[in-house]
């Protein structure tokens, strides 16, 4: 494969190449993160349906903005949800981006990207709030910027007043119409308000077409591009900082989930131990123990737990003999003792992490006694 055409594209259209590459990097990172989740997304979701929200990567919801996360107006333009989504946007942005970059230069294209992206998302947010849209719906993608470029080209061709440029306007109007029709046909998968906002944000920029052409190598062009470039970088850094802060909260949620599972298992063992003092109907005993397999069938409790299950199943069919009941108690006591120590350790670690994260403790208390796993 000859790398020269690719290198030539990078040299001639560096801003377009940068944005395309950044989209790909974010999408690959999103997919990699989702594949680590349980359950992992199917290939069909990754290719077509979408892999879910991209909150950790800066996509946009009305709730996020209400919480003051304004940088998402920038970062959501880099988030895509499926291969089809990013593939179509890359194709459209490359065609339009290289054309505009050849007209105005890379710095102006950066400024246009920021203006249409942020402006289009602001208009979309205003419309969605006015309509009372669901504040939890996630939106993202470079299509807001693409629609801005289409709107820009439509008015730029019109003000140029040449036959060729008027043809460009007609082509852009058709693109707007087709996109609108697709949005009406598939409203669940297409952000119609984002598309409309981007197009509206791009239309007035095209009115300055002649001035943008004349200012390609002037200092104000460079200044505008640098300023918007800094805004884009600041948005990315703000999202990275926010994600780092949220990491502690996510870890606490996972740690609490695991702690709750151990507490439940401990209480089941205590309840079963009480049953052995006055053994009665044991039909559901084995099933009750099986529900705690994720905790008990692992680590140091595994061996004793696997000896408990056959006995519990046998007790569901007949009354236990005294030797069997004593053996069952011994295994229960072994599991209880080990689980007690492990749960205490998890409890201490949980509250220690809460303390370091400066999170409030119920009732204002700071010791682990506010949350105990029953009798120890």
C-alpha positions as CSV (number, residue, x, y, z in Angstrom):
1,X,0.0,0.0,0.0
2,X,1.4,3.4,-1.1
3,X,1.3,5.8,1.9
4,X,1.9,8.9,-0.2
5,X,-1.8,9.7,-0.9
6,X,-2.5,9.4,2.8
7,X,0.4,11.6,3.7
8,X,-0.7,14.1,1.1
9,X,-4.2,14.3,2.5
10,X,-2.7,14.8,6.0
11,X,-0.6,17.6,4.7
12,X,-3.3,19.3,2.6
13,X,-6.2,18.9,5.1
14,X,-4.7,18.6,8.6
15,X,-7.8,19.9,10.4
16,X,-10.2,17.5,8.6
17,X,-7.8,14.6,9.3
18,X,-7.5,15.5,13.0
19,X,-11.2,15.6,13.6
20,X,-11.8,12.3,11.7
21,X,-9.0,10.6,13.7
22,X,-10.4,12.0,17.0
23,X,-13.8,10.5,16.2
24,X,-12.2,7.2,15.6
25,X,-10.2,7.2,18.8
26,X,-13.2,8.1,20.9
27,X,-15.4,5.4,19.2
28,X,-12.7,2.7,19.6
29,X,-12.3,3.6,23.3
30,X,-16.1,3.4,23.8
31,X,-16.3,0.0,22.2
32,X,-13.4,-1.3,24.2
33,X,-15.1,-0.1,27.4
34,X,-18.4,-1.6,26.5
35,X,-16.9,-5.0,25.6
36,X,-15.6,-5.2,29.2
37,X,-19.1,-4.8,30.6
38,X,-21.5,-7.6,31.5
39,X,-23.3,-8.4,29.3
40,X,-21.1,-7.2,26.4
41,X,-22.9,-5.6,23.4
42,X,-23.6,-7.9,20.5
43,X,-22.0,-7.3,17.1
44,X,-25.3,-6.1,15.7
45,X,-25.5,-3.4,18.4
46,X,-21.9,-2.3,17.7
47,X,-22.5,-2.2,13.9
48,X,-26.0,-0.8,13.7
49,X,-28.2,-0.4,16.8
50,X,-25.7,1.4,19.0
51,X,-23.7,0.5,22.1
52,X,-25.6,2.7,24.6
53,X,-24.8,6.0,26.2
54,X,-21.5,7.6,25.9
55,X,-21.7,9.6,29.2
56,X,-18.1,8.9,30.2
57,X,-16.9,10.2,26.8
58,X,-18.9,13.4,26.9
59,X,-22.2,12.9,25.1
60,X,-25.1,15.2,26.0
61,X,-28.3,15.0,28.0
62,X,-30.5,17.8,29.3
63,X,-29.8,16.6,32.8
64,X,-26.1,16.9,32.4
65,X,-26.5,20.5,31.3
66,X,-28.8,21.2,34.2
67,X,-26.0,19.9,36.4
68,X,-23.6,22.5,35.0
69,X,-21.7,20.2,32.6
70,X,-21.6,22.7,29.8
71,X,-18.5,21.3,28.2
72,X,-20.6,18.5,26.8
73,X,-21.8,21.0,24.2
74,X,-18.3,20.5,22.8
75,X,-17.5,16.9,23.6
76,X,-20.7,15.4,22.3
77,X,-19.6,16.3,18.8
78,X,-16.9,13.6,19.1
79,X,-19.1,10.7,20.3
80,X,-20.6,8.1,18.1
81,X,-22.7,5.0,18.9
82,X,-22.3,2.5,16.1
83,X,-20.1,1.6,13.1
84,X,-22.9,2.8,10.8
85,X,-23.2,6.1,12.7
86,X,-19.5,6.9,12.6
87,X,-19.0,5.6,9.1
88,X,-21.7,7.8,7.6
89,X,-20.5,10.8,9.5
90,X,-16.9,10.3,8.6
91,X,-17.8,10.0,4.9
92,X,-19.9,13.2,4.9
93,X,-17.5,15.2,7.1
94,X,-14.5,14.2,5.0
95,X,-16.1,15.4,1.8
96,X,-17.3,18.7,3.2
97,X,-14.4,19.2,5.5
98,X,-11.7,18.9,2.8
99,X,-13.7,21.2,0.5
100,X,-14.1,23.9,3.2
101,X,-10.5,23.5,4.3
102,X,-9.3,24.0,0.7
103,X,-11.3,27.2,0.6
104,X,-10.6,28.8,4.0
105,X,-7.7,26.9,5.5
106,X,-7.4,24.6,8.6
107,X,-7.7,27.4,11.2
108,X,-11.0,28.6,9.9
109,X,-12.3,25.1,9.6
110,X,-11.5,24.6,13.3
111,X,-13.4,27.7,14.2
112,X,-16.3,26.6,12.0
113,X,-16.3,23.2,13.7
114,X,-16.6,24.7,17.1
115,X,-19.1,27.4,16.1
116,X,-21.5,25.0,14.4
117,X,-21.1,22.2,16.9
118,X,-21.7,24.4,20.0
119,X,-24.2,26.6,18.4
120,X,-26.2,23.8,16.9
121,X,-26.3,21.9,20.2
122,X,-27.4,25.1,22.1
123,X,-30.3,25.5,19.6
124,X,-31.1,21.8,20.0
125,X,-31.1,22.1,23.8
126,X,-33.4,25.1,23.7
127,X,-35.9,23.3,21.5
128,X,-35.9,20.1,23.5
129,X,-36.4,22.0,26.8
130,X,-39.2,24.0,25.3
131,X,-40.9,20.8,24.2
132,X,-40.3,19.1,27.5
133,X,-38.2,16.3,26.1
134,X,-36.9,13.5,28.3
135,X,-33.8,14.9,30.1
136,X,-32.1,11.5,30.2
137,X,-32.0,10.9,26.4
138,X,-28.4,10.9,25.2
139,X,-27.3,12.6,22.1
140,X,-24.0,12.8,20.3
141,X,-22.2,12.6,17.0
142,X,-20.5,14.8,14.4
143,X,-23.7,15.2,12.4
144,X,-24.5,18.5,14.1
145,X,-21.3,19.9,12.7
146,X,-21.9,18.2,9.3
147,X,-25.3,19.8,9.1
148,X,-23.7,23.1,10.0
149,X,-21.2,22.7,7.1
150,X,-24.1,21.8,4.8
151,X,-26.0,25.0,5.9
152,X,-22.8,27.0,5.4
153,X,-22.2,25.7,1.9
154,X,-25.9,26.4,1.0
155,X,-25.6,30.1,1.8
156,X,-22.0,30.4,0.5
157,X,-23.1,29.1,-2.9
158,X,-26.1,31.4,-3.0
159,X,-24.1,34.6,-2.2
160,X,-21.5,33.7,-4.7
161,X,-24.1,34.0,-7.5
162,X,-22.2,31.9,-10.1
163,X,-23.9,29.0,-11.9
164,X,-21.5,26.5,-10.4
165,X,-21.9,27.9,-6.9
166,X,-25.7,28.0,-7.2
167,X,-25.5,24.3,-8.1
168,X,-23.7,23.7,-4.8
169,X,-26.6,25.5,-3.0
170,X,-29.1,23.2,-4.8
171,X,-27.1,20.1,-3.8
172,X,-26.9,21.2,-0.2
173,X,-30.7,21.9,-0.1
174,X,-31.3,18.4,-1.4
175,X,-29.0,17.1,1.3
176,X,-30.9,19.0,4.0
177,X,-34.2,17.6,2.6
178,X,-33.0,14.0,2.5
179,X,-31.6,14.3,6.1
180,X,-34.9,15.7,7.3
181,X,-36.9,12.9,5.6
182,X,-34.6,10.3,7.2
183,X,-35.1,12.0,10.6
184,X,-38.8,11.8,10.3
185,X,-38.6,8.2,9.2
186,X,-36.2,7.1,12.0
187,X,-36.7,9.6,14.9
188,X,-35.5,7.1,17.4
189,X,-32.0,6.9,15.9
190,X,-31.6,10.4,14.5
191,X,-31.3,13.6,16.5
192,X,-33.6,15.8,14.5
193,X,-33.2,18.8,16.7
194,X,-29.4,18.5,16.7
195,X,-29.5,18.4,12.9
196,X,-31.8,21.4,12.6
197,X,-29.7,23.3,15.1
198,X,-26.5,22.6,13.3
199,X,-28.0,23.7,9.9
200,X,-29.3,26.9,11.4
201,X,-25.9,27.6,13.0
202,X,-24.1,27.2,9.7
203,X,-26.4,29.2,7.5
204,X,-25.2,32.7,8.7
205,X,-21.6,31.7,8.5
206,X,-22.0,31.1,4.7
207,X,-23.0,34.8,4.3
208,X,-19.4,35.7,5.2
209,X,-18.0,33.4,2.4
210,X,-16.1,36.2,0.6
211,X,-14.6,37.5,3.8
212,X,-13.5,34.1,4.9
213,X,-11.9,33.4,1.5
214,X,-10.0,36.8,1.7
215,X,-8.9,36.2,5.3
216,X,-7.4,32.8,4.8
217,X,-3.9,33.8,5.7
218,X,-4.6,36.8,7.9
219,X,-3.9,36.9,11.7
220,X,-7.5,37.1,12.8
221,X,-8.1,33.7,11.0
222,X,-5.3,32.1,12.9
223,X,-6.5,33.7,16.1
224,X,-10.1,32.4,15.7
225,X,-8.8,28.9,15.0
226,X,-6.5,28.9,17.9
227,X,-9.2,30.2,20.2
228,X,-11.7,27.6,19.2
229,X,-9.0,24.9,19.3
230,X,-8.4,25.8,22.9
231,X,-12.1,25.6,23.6
232,X,-12.2,22.1,22.1
233,X,-9.2,21.0,24.1
234,X,-10.6,22.5,27.3
235,X,-13.9,20.6,26.7
236,X,-12.0,17.4,26.4
237,X,-9.9,18.1,29.5
238,X,-13.0,19.0,31.5
239,X,-14.7,15.7,30.6
240,X,-11.5,13.8,31.5
241,X,-11.4,15.5,34.9
242,X,-15.1,14.9,35.4
243,X,-14.7,11.2,34.5
244,X,-11.7,10.9,36.9
245,X,-13.8,12.3,39.7
246,X,-16.7,10.0,38.9
247,X,-14.4,7.0,39.0
248,X,-14.4,7.1,42.8
249,X,-18.2,7.2,42.8
250,X,-18.4,4.3,40.3
251,X,-15.9,2.3,42.4
252,X,-18.0,3.0,45.5
253,X,-21.2,1.8,43.8
254,X,-19.5,-1.4,42.7
255,X,-17.9,-1.9,46.1
256,X,-21.3,-1.4,47.8
257,X,-22.9,-3.9,45.4
258,X,-20.3,-6.5,46.3
259,X,-20.7,-5.7,50.0
260,X,-24.5,-6.0,49.9
261,X,-24.1,-9.4,48.2
262,X,-21.8,-10.6,51.0
263,X,-24.2,-9.3,53.6
264,X,-27.1,-11.1,52.0
265,X,-25.1,-14.3,51.9
266,X,-24.1,-13.9,55.5
267,X,-27.7,-13.5,56.6
268,X,-28.8,-16.6,54.6
269,X,-26.1,-18.6,56.4
270,X,-27.4,-17.3,59.8
271,X,-30.9,-18.1,58.9
272,X,-29.9,-21.6,57.8
273,X,-28.0,-22.1,61.0
274,X,-31.1,-21.2,63.0
275,X,-33.0,-23.8,61.0
276,X,-30.6,-26.5,62.2
277,X,-31.7,-25.8,65.8
278,X,-35.3,-26.8,65.0
279,X,-35.2,-28.5,61.6
280,X,-38.5,-28.5,59.8
281,X,-39.5,-28.4,56.2
282,X,-36.4,-28.2,54.0
283,X,-37.9,-28.1,50.5
284,X,-36.5,-24.7,49.7
285,X,-33.3,-24.9,51.6
286,X,-31.1,-26.1,48.7
287,X,-32.5,-23.4,46.3
288,X,-31.9,-20.7,49.0
289,X,-28.3,-21.7,49.2
290,X,-27.9,-21.8,45.4
291,X,-29.0,-18.2,45.2
292,X,-25.9,-17.3,47.1
293,X,-23.5,-19.2,44.8
294,X,-21.9,-16.0,43.3
295,X,-20.5,-15.2,46.8
296,X,-20.2,-18.6,48.5
297,X,-19.0,-20.7,45.6
298,X,-15.7,-18.8,45.4
299,X,-12.6,-18.4,47.5
300,X,-12.2,-20.0,50.9
301,X,-15.9,-20.8,51.3
302,X,-16.1,-22.9,48.1
303,X,-15.2,-26.3,49.6
304,X,-17.6,-26.1,52.6
305,X,-20.3,-24.6,50.4
306,X,-20.1,-27.5,47.9
307,X,-20.4,-30.0,50.8
308,X,-23.5,-28.1,52.1
309,X,-25.5,-28.3,48.8
310,X,-25.7,-32.1,48.6
311,X,-26.8,-32.3,52.2
312,X,-29.4,-29.6,51.7
313,X,-30.8,-31.4,48.6
314,X,-31.0,-34.7,50.6
315,X,-32.8,-32.9,53.5
316,X,-35.5,-31.8,51.0
317,X,-36.4,-35.4,50.3
318,X,-36.2,-36.8,53.9
319,X,-35.7,-35.8,57.5
320,X,-32.0,-35.5,58.4
321,X,-30.4,-37.9,60.8
322,X,-28.5,-36.5,63.8
323,X,-25.0,-37.2,62.4
324,X,-26.0,-35.5,59.1
325,X,-27.4,-32.5,60.9
326,X,-24.3,-32.1,63.0
327,X,-22.1,-32.4,59.8
328,X,-24.4,-29.8,58.2
329,X,-23.9,-27.4,61.2
330,X,-20.1,-27.8,61.0
331,X,-20.0,-26.8,57.4
332,X,-22.4,-23.9,58.1
333,X,-20.2,-22.7,60.9
334,X,-17.1,-23.0,58.7
335,X,-18.7,-20.9,56.0
336,X,-20.1,-18.4,58.5
337,X,-16.7,-17.9,60.2
338,X,-14.9,-17.3,56.9
339,X,-17.7,-15.1,55.5
340,X,-17.8,-13.1,58.7
341,X,-14.2,-12.1,58.4
342,X,-14.4,-11.3,54.7
343,X,-17.5,-9.2,55.2
344,X,-15.9,-7.3,58.0
345,X,-12.9,-6.5,55.8
346,X,-15.1,-5.4,52.9
347,X,-17.2,-3.2,55.3
348,X,-14.1,-1.5,56.7
349,X,-12.7,-1.0,53.2
350,X,-16.0,0.5,52.0
351,X,-16.2,3.1,54.8
352,X,-12.5,3.9,54.5
353,X,-13.0,4.7,50.8
354,X,-16.1,6.8,51.6
355,X,-14.1,8.7,54.2
356,X,-11.3,9.4,51.7
357,X,-13.8,10.6,49.1
358,X,-15.3,13.0,51.7
359,X,-18.8,11.5,51.2
360,X,-21.4,12.1,53.9
361,X,-22.1,9.3,56.4
362,X,-25.7,8.6,57.5
363,X,-26.5,10.3,60.8
364,X,-23.2,12.2,60.7
365,X,-21.3,9.2,62.1
366,X,-17.9,8.3,60.8
367,X,-17.4,4.8,62.1
368,X,-18.3,1.5,60.5
369,X,-20.8,0.7,63.2
370,X,-23.5,2.6,61.3
371,X,-23.7,-0.4,58.9
372,X,-23.3,-3.9,60.4
373,X,-24.0,-7.2,58.7
374,X,-26.2,-8.5,61.5
375,X,-24.8,-10.5,64.4
376,X,-21.1,-11.3,64.2
